[in-house]
Amino acid sequence: MGFFSKLKEGLSKTKNSFNEKMNNVFSNFRKVDEELLEELEEMLIMSDVGVETSLKIIDNLRTRIKREKIEDEEGVKKALREEIKKIFDDVQENNEEKSKPSVILVVGVNGVGKTTSIGKIANRLRQDGKKVVIAAADTFRAAAVEQLEIWADRASCDIVKRKEGSDPASVVYDAIKVTKEKNADILICDTAGRLHNKKYLMDELEKIKKVIDKELPDSSKEVLMVLDATTGQNAISQVKAFKETVDINGIILTKLDGTAKGGAIIGIVSENNIPVKFIGVGEQIDDMEKFNSEDFVKALIWKVSDKIGRK
């Protein structure tokens, strides 16, 4: 099964919920007017997109309808798809090429799928011909290192670890040494997921960043935050909490296959100006891919012609 097929299947709960609400809006469709736009706005809000982003999408849609003289259901849906895609495409990504190795710092609360995401991304990068080293720097959570070891083994990547309770920055320091020795392309660093002690977390991440900046001053560095799609709007508060601690450069969206709340990612990207980098749609090691906005929106919103024969 290709990734687009997996994405369609993984998005099925979100897609079915999204399109059921949308079809209810269009069921009594007579003309494109302000009443229709208000109903679409409510539909977006009810689909976990968020109030601020829903208002923005409908304002842009209203302008397009007037400018392009859109008068039919398919025209409105097409414009809506394009406005949602534009939210993802307008986010600026830093693709500046620097000397290797590049460093990926992975953050997120416990239970969102950080460990599995690291394993899947490492596997994806290795398949692209990259040599990857993993730093098991979540030394706080019991069994975190052991779980990461299993995923590193599945991805055929080197892992650097210390015993539970060790200083996370020292694990990263050791991993940088191994990365240099092996001439690896990418170092992926796991981090602790607790948020109940933000001061400690902030100090820990700051210490890790200082080690990375000192040892790899010319390398590209990015912080990717893992979000569980099943949490819907709660993910927004997680992003805001971590943004107080660290600059987030991208999002890894997990567990999309288990929820109808996937629409929340639209609001998260719009309100925080953070791009989605990877998206996970299953349990297997190859069920994660680089995010593609066109595929995502195409999998999310049916065309009118798609209604016939849909499951």
DAUR-V764488 format. One record per helix or strand of 3 or more residues. SS is the DSSP state (~ for helix, > for strand). FROM is the first residue (numbers start at 0). LEN is the number of residues. If there is no record, write none. Layout:
ss->(SS	SS)
from->(FROM	FROM)
len->(LEN	LEN)
This chain:
ss->(~	~	~	~	~	>	~	>	~	>	~	>	~	>	~	~	>	~	~	>	>	~	~)
from->(2	11	33	50	72	98	113	131	143	157	167	185	197	218	228	233	249	255	263	274	287	292	303)
len->(8	15	13	18	17	9	14	4	11	3	14	5	18	10	3	10	5	3	9	6	3	8	4)
